[in-house]
Amino acid sequence: MGAARAACHEMTALADLVHRLAVLLDPADGNAALLSTWITSVQAEDLPHLHAFTRGLEKDRAAVDAALSLPHHNGGTEGANNKTRLIKPQMDGRASFPLLRRRILLG
């Protein structure tokens, strides 16, 4: 991967920008301001797909700022939903709802 980054300026810029964005994904107080700086850096580069991504971030900026700065998340709920979606096809046609419920609660 180092050779690809060295051969192409866009690849180097993209890797740097993605790394800087990944650092912001750990919620902290100053991340909203750092995101503004990151968006400015993206707009200075010739990377149209990232420009589209930043436009999407700007459309719902309040939610993005909250996600990057607050420690709250709905990961537990999403995990339970995902587990249920995985178990349902396995149980389809095999047993009734009480057995599916028991498997979800105990599994």
Residue, then its C-alpha position, 0 to 999 in steps of 0.5 A: m500500500g505504501a507504493a500506491r500512496a507514493a505513486c499517486h498524490e490523490m491516494t496519499a491525500l485520501a489516506d491522510l484525510v481518512h486517517r484524520l477522520a477516523v481520529l474524530l470518531d472517538p467522541a470528545d468535546g472539541n471534535a465539532a471544531l476539528l470536523s470543520t477543519w477537516i471539511t475545509s481540508v477536504q474541500a481544498e483537495d481534488l477528491p470529488h467523492l469526499h466533496a459529496f461526503t462532506r456535503g452530506l455531513e453538512k446537511d445534518r451537521a447538528a447530528v454529526d456534531a452530536a455523534l462526534s462529541l457525545p458519548h451516547h449511542n444506540g449500539g446495544t439496540e442495534g446489536a439486539n436488532n442484528k442478532t434477531r435478524l440473524i436468528k429469525p431465518q434460522m428458526d423459520g418453519r422450525a418452531s413457534f414464536p415462544l421458542l424463537r423468543r427463548r432463543i433470542l433472550l438466552g442466546 
